[in-house]
């Protein structure tokens, strides 16, 4: 808000000293006149009223809107603590989520838009449309009042940003701040406590009797609105006039009371003030015409009051009203409509007749209260007038049926319930979205995979095709087959022919194209996005094609060919079970715009209920069967290579000794589950393998003094931390800043490849009294057995955890026995996942480009050739 210095200080003093504030409240003081963009541009446009040319939609203080969001960002960051939830409300702060995410990537944000969200065709009018969408999409959860607004938002995100949508929201992408964003409908409600309080007041009861005496034997129609164009006040008066024209007998039996809350703002001379004056003059004129046509000396059918009303006055009228009209031209939750339903008297014996609600089709409450109201189009004057007559003449039984449903809905969907449901959604989405978080990984030093491959006795190499072995700009068409360089093919062949070495190439291209490109290299090939694969001996296997439902393939191809014909330079490629539209060679951004329209046509057309999914690439749109993916087929091949019959994990024999798994692929976000599946496949899940993580990588396993020394250090650390001065908990004995710093250092140590003394320290801490409390060491709130060590990146596998029972009662002899047994237990394979180009990803590392990939392949091949040569010269 904008206040002078004195009022700011008074407000701060009140908020800091008031005992009525249940939670700490911090005001944000805005520079005067800098909130115009939100009020004069965004709000009218969201309600389907584009601003006038005089407003200057592209120039009207966008800088002020950015400034307001930056002020809120700095205020939030000053008070934010780790693990806090941030709930942002409404359209004035649509840039705030991205600003917060930039400063705190791990922050959990919920954003709720309380107003209407327009269709994508209207939203596209905004010149700043992309900035606002990217700002909001950095939230973990975005909430709307009803599903219609959710659909509009998802459509706008697809058409404007090209984001890939699912039934739950937006998939993880850079525009979404690196996380998947959940977009949901959480209906708003009203706070029922004030209605209960005022309903029980004696003043309210007396005022109800006054209303009965004021309008004896009259049917009361009622409406409560603000003086705004979107509220449709003239439309109600026009429909009431038409109703009396059709049924003049009702003129003496009915009264329409239109209440309008007076504005407390001084807007003389402003555009909004002039608009209010014009609207007020129109209402006076239409009301006078209605009264002059159907009124009499003792009765006026239309009453218009433009003033401030007390809650008691409103409550008394709502209780006695026979019909309540809430018919905005465009609006979200109607608090007055919910309040009317709750205030209606209802006698179980059926003596009293509850009132009827007339609701606009364009109200946000229409989807939730449609079964409890008569819904009308406020622009259809005749139908609106008929609805008034239907409501007035409705049978008591029908009135009661509508009232029972409406009363139940209002009671179940209160403001308190909305807050609880939305916060629950934020908490749930926090873990779901963070699992999908994309981060820019470090560059892969070539020495790391080369050293792992040289040391390993068993190796698996997984390469992508387009964007990895072959530059994405290479032309891929039906008549022009891609070719890999002769040097790259030679190096791949040298790697693939090495004993105990497997090479797997994965791609979404047709198997004919891949066979031609790879040539005689004895490698596995996963083609057509996982539908089929080739074994190293050249035999192709297709186990799922016959089971697939491909009825959608023809219509999808027709739509893609339609867009290809209108986009010069693009082409359609069809495989046995998928079809894709490629536009690498198109000019300008015409194809990118066309691709977004293509998505809408596909989702609303042949893919509406088909068993197929859309894959959006950098310069392509593909459709493939659901349930079939590169990761799914890769797991099947890895099972053939590494597992025993019937097993789903690598066998002891395959893991014995050193094993290295290198995956390099430039995958789109939807296919990056390849990296995750690879990590999970080679994780050590057995309890025996978890016990292996005892020895330091820098110590020989038989150096028992290392175990004893670090165990003693862990005991000392536990004794030091468990008791502070006066027997207090160790955490209370250090400053908050030092505690946070200590926790961060512990997390860093947990991320390292060697567990070392941190494991022993935490294990011994688990036996102290600290873990008996709700808050454990290092800020943990669970028992050690339930908490995993934090990972450095989402793609890094979970580090194993030693349980107390694994060490309690274990003496040096036991350790010696365990260490001797570990010689026979399998080790974890070295897994390295890598993407191509520096971008947010689930991979552990990145390489610069296809040239960098080719250089690494050449270096690995050279190491293998040199090892062969040394082995041949020295057979021993």
N, C-alpha and C positions, 0 to 999 in steps of 0.2 A: 504494500500500500504506500501512498505518498502522503507524508505528514511533515509538519515543520519540526524543528529541533525540540521545541518544548514538549509537544505532544508525543514525540518519539520517546523522550526520557520518561514521561509520565506512563506511557504504555509499558516500557521496559520495567519500571518500578512496580507497576501493578502485577505484571506476569511473574516477576520474581518473588513477590511477597504474597500473592493470592493463594489461599489455602484451598480454593475451589478447583484449581487446576489439577486434574488427576495425573497428567503427564507433563513433563517440562515442555514449555512452549517458547519457541524462539521466533520473533518476527523478522521478516526481511523487508527492509525499507527501500522502496524503488525510487529512482529519480522521477521527478514530476513529468507527466506526459509521455512516458516511454512504454506504455502498455497498449498503444493504439493498434498495433498490428494484430494482436490477439482479439481485441474487441471489435475492430472495424473491418477486419479482413477475414480471419479464420472463422469466427463465430457465425457471421452471416453466410459465408460460403458453405459451412457444414450444415446449415439449415436451408440449403438450396436457394440462397439469395446472393448472387454474385455482387460484389461491391460496385458502386457506380464509378464511372470514369473519373469523376472529380476526386474520389478517394485515392486513386493511383495505386492499383493493386500491386504493381511490381515495385513501387518505390516507397510505400507508406511505412516508414520507420522499421524496416527489417533489422537494422542495426540495434534499435531499441529492444526488439524481441530477443536477439542474441544476448544483449547485455543483461536482461532480466534473468535469463536462464543461467548465465555465468555467475550472477550474484547468488542465486539459489544453490548453485554447485559449490561455490566456496563456503557457504554457510553449512551445507550438509557435510562437507569433508571435515570441517572443524569439529563437528560433534560426532562423526561416524566412528564406530568401533568395530573391530573385526567380528563377523558373524551377525551383525545387525541386518535387519530387513528394511529396505527403503521402499516406501509406497508413495508414488507420485500420482497426483490427481489432475487430470483434465488438460485441455488444449493449450493453455498459456505456457506449459512447460514441456513441450514435445521434444526439445533439444536436450533436456537435462539428462536423460538416461545415457546418451552417448558421451556427454561430458564426464559423467561419473565413471562410466566404464573405462574411459581413457586413463583416468587417474588411478582407479582401483579395479583392475581386471577381474578380481574375484568377488566383486560386490554383487549382492542379490537384490534385484530391482523388480518391483511390480508396478505396472502403469495402468491406470483405469481412466477411460474417457467417459465422462458422465453425460456428455451431450450426444447428439446424432453424429454418425459418421456417414458421409454421402457416398453415392455410387462413384465408381472410378471415373466416369465421364465428367462428373461435376468436379471431383477432386483434382483432376488433371488441369483445371484452369489455373491453379496456383503456380506461379513461377518457381516458388521455393518447395515444390512438392517432394523432390528427392531428398532435400535436407531434412524435412520434417519426418519422412518415413524412416530414414536411416537413424535419426535420433531416437524414435520410439522403438525401433527394432533392436536396440541394444538392451532392452529389458528382458528379463527372464520370462515374465508373464505379461500379456496385454489383455485387459478385460473390457468388455462392452456390456451394455444393458441387455441386448438380445442378439440372436443369431444373425439377423439381417445385417446388423452393423459389422459383425465378424466377417460375413461373406464379402461385404463391400471392402473391408480393409485388406483381406487376402487378395481380392481381385486387383486392387490398386497396387499392392506390393508386387504382384506378378507382372502387371502391365507396365508399370513405371520402372521398377528395379530389376525385373526378370528373376525374382526370387522363386525358389521351388517350394511349393506349398504342399502340405499334407492335411489330413483330417484334423490334426491337432495344432497346426500352426505353420511356422516357417522353419525349414530345415537350416542347420548350421551353415553359415556362409559369412563372408567378410562384411556384407551389408548389415547383417544381424549382429555385428559386434563379436563374431567368432563363436557364438553359442546358438543353439536351436532356441527359437522363441515360441512359447506356447500362447496361442490366441484363443480365448474362451469367452463364453457368454455367462455372466454372473448377474442375474436380475437384481436390480436395486429394490429397496423397500423403504418404508417410512418408520419413524420412531413412534411406537404406539403409546409410550408412557405419557406424553403431554395430553393425548386424547383421553386417556383414562383419568388423569387428574382433573381436566376441565369438565369431563362428563359428570364427575361426582360433586362438583361445586354447586352450592345452593344458588349462586348467582346464575349459573347456566340453566338450572331448572326453572328459575323465575323468568329468564329471557325466553325460554321455549314457550311458556304460557303466553307471553306477550306476543310472540309470533302467531300463535293460534288465534288470539283476539284481533290481531292486525289483519289477518287474511282468513276470516271465517268462511267455511264452506268453499274454499278456493283450492284448486290444484296449483302447486308451486313448482315452476321450472326454475332452476338455479344454475349459475355459472360463475366461476371465480377465475380471473385472469390478470395478467399484467398487460399494460398498454403497449403491446408490441404487434407488429404486422403478422408475425408467424402464429399468433394465438387465434386468429380467425374470428375476431369479435363481429365484424360486419357480416360475415357469412352466417353466424348464428341469428343475428337480427333479421337478415333477409329470409332465412328458412322459417323463422317464427312468423314473419309477415305472410309468407306463402301458406303456412299452416292455417292461419286465421282466415285467409281468403278461401281456402278449400273447405274449411269447417267453421263458418261464422258463428255457429251456435256455441262454440267454445270461448268466444270472446269475453263473455261475462263470467265464465267459470274458471279461468286460468289467469295466472300472473307469472311473468317471466322477470326474475330478479338477476340482473347482470352486475356483479361487483368487480370493480377494477381497483387494484392497489395503486395508490398515488405514488408518483416518483418523488424521492427526496433529494434528487440531484438538480443542481442549478445548471440547466442546459440551454439557457436563452441564447439564441444566435448560433448554436451548434447545429450540425446537420441532423443529429439524432433528436435534438429538441424540436426542430422544425417538423421532423417526421411525426413526432408524438402529437404536436398541435394539429397537424393535418388529419391524423387518424382520429383524434378526439372530436374534431369538428364533424367528420364523417359519421361518427357514432351518434352524436347529438342529432344530426339531421335525420338519419334513418330511424332513430327512436321516436323522434317527434312525428314523423310520417306515420309510423305504426300506431301511435296513440291517437293521432287525429283521425285515422281511418276506422279504428275499432274501439276507441275509448268512449267514455260517457262522463256525465257530471260527477258521478260517485265512484267511478272505477276507471283505472288506467291499466291496460294489460302489460305494459312494459315499464320496468323500473331500472334506471341506470344510476349507479352511485360510484363516483370517482373520488375515493377518500381512503383514509387509513381505518382499518377495521380491527377490533379487538378479537382475540381468540374466542371469547365468549359469544360474540355476535355471529362469527362464522360457524361455530359449533351448533348454535341454536337453529340456524337456517338449514345446515346440513341434516340435522336430525328430522326436521319437519318437511324437507323437500321431497316431492313425489318423483321428480325427474332431475337428474344432475347431468349437465352437458359439458363434456371435456373434449372439444373438437379442434385442436390446433392444426394448422396447416403442415407443421413439421415440428416434432418435439420428442424428447425422450421420456423419462419417468414422469407421470402425472401424480404429484403428491396429493392434489385436491381430490382426484378420482379415488385413490386409495383411502383417503380420509373419509370421503362420503360413504363408501362401502362399509367402513368400520363403524361409522356413527349411526347408521340406520337402526331403528328400533325393530326388534323381531320377537314377536310373542309366539311361544310354542303352541298355543291354542289356535293360532291363525287369525286372531281378532284384528291385529294390526297388520298393515300392508307395507312391506319395505319398499323403498324407492327404487327406481330403475336408472341405470347408468347408460348414457349415450356416449359412445367413444369414437374418436376419429380413427380411421384406418391408418393414418399417418402418425399416430401417437406411438411412442415407444412402449406404452402399456398395452397396446392392442394385442400383441402376441400372447401376453400372459393373462389378460382379463377379457379376452374375446368371448369366452364361454359364459362370462358373467355380465355381459353388456350387449346393447344393440350397436353394432359398428356401422358407421356411415362414412361416405365420402363428402367432406364439407363443401366441395365444389359442386356437388350435385344437389341443387336447392330443392328440387321436387322430392327426391328420395329422403333428404334430410327432414323435410316437413312431414312426410309420411311416418318417419321414425318417431317424431314427437307425438303424433297421434297414436301410434302403436304403443308407445310407452305409457301414455296417459290411460289408455283403454285396456291395458294388459290385465288378465285375470290374476287374482291373488296367489293362486297356486304357482303360476309361472313366475311371478315376482319373487316368491319365496325360493324357488329353485335357483334362479339367478343369484339371489342374495346368498344362499348357502355356499355356493361354489366360490363367489367372490370373497366372502368373509373368510373362508378357509385359506384361500390363496394369500390374502393380505396378512393373516395371522402367521402363516408359515414363512413368508418372505418379508421379514422385517429388515430394518437397517442394521440391526445387530447381527442377524443371520447373514446378511450380505457381507459384512466385514469379516465375520468368522470364516465364511466359505472362501472369500478371496484370499485371505491370509493363509488358509490351508492350501490353496492352489499354489501360492508362492513358495511355501515350504516344500511342497511335493515337487514342484518344477525345478527347485534349486538343484537338487541332486540329479534329476533327469537331464537338465540343460548342461550342468557342469560335466557330466559324463560325455557330452557331445562337444565340449569346448575345443575350439581350434586355436592353436598357438603357432607362432613362427618359430620353428626349431633352429638349432645351431647348424652351422655348415659342417658337413661330414669331411673330416680329415681322411685322406686316402690311406694313410698309414694304418688307421684303425681296422677297416675291413681287410686290408692286405695281410696284416698281422694275424687276424682271426682265421683267415682262409689258409695261410701258410701253416699255422699250428694245428688246424683241424684235420681229423682223419675222415670225416664225413661232411659233405657240403651240399647245401641246396641254394641255388640262385634263382630268384624270381624277378623277371624283368617285364615292365610294361612295353607296349609297342609304340603307339602314337604318343609323341611327346617325351619318349624315353630313348628308345633305339632309333626312332625316326622322328625328325622335327615335325611339329604339328602343321607347319605351313606347307609341307609336302602335299602334292595333289593326289587325292585318293578318289578314283572314279572307276566305273565298271570297265572301261577300256584302257585305262592307264594304271597299271599295277605298281605299287611302291616297291622300291628296291633299297636294300641296305648296302652300305659300302663293302667292298671286298675285304678290307682290313678288319672291319667289325665282324663280318661273318667268319673270317679266319680265327679271330680271337674267341668268338663264341664256340666255335667247333673245338678249339683246343681245350676250353673249359669243360664242355659237355662230354668229351671223350675221356676225361680223367676218371679213373676208377673211384667208386663211392661218391660220385658227384652227379647231381641232377640239376638240369636247367629247365625252368618253366617260363614260358612267354604267355602273357595274358593280354587279351584285347577284346574289343567289341566288334571287330571287323569279321567279315565272312571268312570261313575256313579256307576257301580257294585263294583268297588274297594273302592270307598268312602263310600258307604252304609255299606259295610262290616266293614270298619275301624271305622266309627263313631258309629255304633250300634244303640242303642235305644235313643240316646241323641236327644231331640226334638229341632232340629236346622235346619236352612236353609242350603242347600248345593248347591254351584255353581260348576258344573262339566264340564269337557271337554272344559275348557277355556271360558265358558260362553254360550255354545250351549244349555245347559239344566240346570234346577235347581230343587231342592226338597224342598217342604214346610215342616214345622215342623211336620205336621201330617203324613209324609211319602209319600205323593203324588208327583210323578215326573211330571214335565211340560216341554214340548219341543215345543216351539212355532215357531222356525225358521228352524228346520232341514229339513222339507218338502220343504222349499223355497230355500235351498242351492243348488248350482251347484257343484256336486262332481265328475265330469268327471276326474279331476286331481288326485283323490285319488289313483286310481289303479297304474298309472305310477309312482307316488311318492313313493308308497310302494315298487314297484319293485326296484327302485334305492336304497332305504334304505336297503332292504334285500340283495342287491348286496354288499353294504358296510358292512353290519353285517356279511355276510359270510366270509369276508376277514379281519374282526377285531375280534379276539377271545375275548369273555367276553362281547360283546355288544349284544343288542337285539332290536327288533322292536315291538312297542306297538301301536295297532290300536284301535281307537274308532269309533263311528258311523259317525263322521264328521272330524276326524283329524288322523294324523299318526305321530309317533315320533320315533327317534332312540336314545337309551340310551347307554352310555358307562361308567357307574360308576365303573365297576369292571374290566376294561381293564388294561393292564400293560404298564408302561412307557407313552411316549407321542405319541405313534403310532395312537391312536384313535383321539387325538386332531388334528393331521395332516390330518387324514382321514376326519374329520368333515369339515375342510376348503375346501377340494376337493369336498365334498358332496354339499356344498353350491353352488359352481360354477356349478355343474351338474344340480342342481335344478333350479337355476335362468336362466340358458341357455337352459334348457329342458322343462319339463312339466309346469313350473311356469312362462314361458316367458310372457304369456298373460292371465294366469288363475286367477280367483277371489280367490286367496289364498295368505297367507303371511307366511314367515319363522320366527320362533321364536328360537333364539339361547340361550340356557341355559348354565350353568356352565359345565354340562356333558351330554348335550342332544341337539338334533336338532329336532324341531317340525314344522309341517305345519298345519295350520288351516285356515278356511274360513276368508276372509276379511269382515270387518264390524261387526264382532262378537268378543267380548272381555269380560274379567272379569269385567272391569269397566262398560261396557254397561249393563251387566246383573245385576251388583250390584246396579246401579241407578234404574233399574226397581223394584228390591226388596225393596229398601229404599222408593221408591214412594208408594209401597203397605203398608209399615209399618208406615210411618210418614206423608203421605199426604192425603188430602181429594180427593174425586173423581175428576179426570180431572186436578188436580194440579200437578205442577212439583217441588214444594218446600215444606219443612215441614210445616204442618198446625200450626195455633196459638195454638190449643188445645194440640198438641204434644209437642210444645216448652214451654208451660206454666209451670212454675216452673223450676227446674234444669233438664237438660238432658245431658247425657254423651255418647260419641261415641269413642270407643277404637278400633283401627285397628292395628293389628300386623301381618306382613307377610313378608316373605323373597322372594320378587318378583324379577324377572329379569327386566332389564331396560325398556324393551318394555311394560311390564305390570304395571309399576309403575304409569301409569295414574290412577290407582285405588286410590292412595293417593290424586292426584290432583282432581279427580272427587268427592271424599268424602268431601274435603274442600269446593269445589264450591257448592255442594248440600246443605250444612248447613250454607252457608253464608247468612247474612241478607241483602237482596237487597232492601226492601221497604224503602221509605223515612221516614216512621214513625219509623221503627226500627233503622234507622241511628241516630235519635234524642235521642235514649236511651243512647248513649255514652257521658254522661255528668257527672254522679256521679262517685266519686272515689271508688274503691273496699274497701277502708279502712274507708269510711264514709257512714253513713246511708243516704238513698236518701232524707229523709226529713230534713236533716241538711242544711238549706238554706244559712247559713253563709258561708259555704264552697264555694258555687257558687259565692256569692258576693265578697268574699275575693280574689278568683282567677281571677275573672273578673277585679277587681281593679288592681291586679298585672299585668294582661295582658295589661291594659291601660297604666300603668306606664312603662312597658317594651316597648310598642310601642312608647311612647313619648321619651324614652331614646334612642332608636335605630334609629328612623326616622330622627333625626336631629343631626349632629355633629357640630364641631366648624365651625363657619362661615356659618351655614345653609347647609353644605354639607351632602350628603347621609351618613347614618350610616356606610356603608361598606367602604367608603373612609377614615373614621376616625380611622380605626384600621389597624394593620399590616396584611400583606398577610398571615403570619403564623398563627396569632391569628384567622383570619377569617376562615381559613381551619379547625383549631382546633374547633372553635365554630360550624361549620357545622357538623363535625364528632360527637360532643356531642349531637347536635340536632337529628342526625340520630339515635344515640343510645337510646335517650329518646323516639323517635318515635317507636322504636322496642319493648319497654316495654309493658306489658299488660295494664298498666294504662296510659291513655293519659294525664290526669292532666292538669297542667298549660300550657304545650306546645301547646295544641290545642287552648286555649284561647289566648295565646301570638300570635300565627300565625293568628288567626282570626282577632285580633285587628290590627296586622301588615298589613293585607290585606286591611284595610281601610286607610292606610297611602299613601303618594305619592310614596313610594318606589316601590309598585307593578305596578305603571303606567309606569315605565321604562322597558327596555327589560330584565334586570336582577333583579330578586326579592331577598328577603331575603333567607338565607341559600343556596345561589347559584342556586336558581330555576330560570328558564327562561320562566315560564308560569304563568298565573293567578292561584290563589290558588284553584279555583273551578276545574281546569283541572289537578291538580297534586295530586297523591295519596301519602300517607306516605310510606316511604321505609319499606320493609319487612326484617325481620331478615334472613329468609330462603325462598327459592322459594316456599316451600310447605305451608308456613304460610299464612293464608287468609289475604286479604287486610283489613287494619284497616279503619273503617268508618270515613268520613270527615264531619264536620259541615260546612254548607255554611253560607255566611253572612246573607242571608235573614232569616236564622233560629234564629238568635240572635238579629238582629237590632230591636230596639224598644221594646225589651222584658224586662219588669221591674220585680221586685221581685214577684209581684202577678202573672205575666205570668209564671215565672219560677216555682212558687208554683203549678200553675195549670198544667203545663207540667209534673212536678214530680209526681203529684197525678195521672195523666193519665198514667204514665209509669207503674203503678202497673198492669194495664190491658193489657199492650202490651207484646208480647212474647219476651223472651230473646234468645240469641244465645247459641247453645249447645256447651259444652266443647268437642272439637275434638282433639284427640291425635293419630297421625300416627307414626308407629314405624317399622323399619326394623330389621332384625336379622343379627348380626355380624357388625363390624365396617367397613363401606365401603361408597363410594360416593353414594348418594341416594337423592330422592325427599321427603323422610319422614322427620318428625320433630325430631325424636329420634331414638336410636338404643338400642337393647338388645344384650347380648353377644352371646348366642347360644340357642338351643332348651331347654336345662336344665334351663336356665334363664327364658325362656318363661313359662315353666311348673311351676317354682317356683312362678312367678307372678300370674298365673292362680290359683294356690293353695291358695295364700294369698287372692285374691279376693273372692274365694269360701268360705274361712274361715270367712271373714268379713260378707258375706251374711248370712252364717249359724248363726253367733253370733247375727246379727241383728234380724233374725227370732226368735232366742231363747229369746232375750230380749223382743221382741214384744209379744211373747206368755206368758211370765211371767208377763208383765205389759201391759194389754190391753189398758190402758189409754194412 
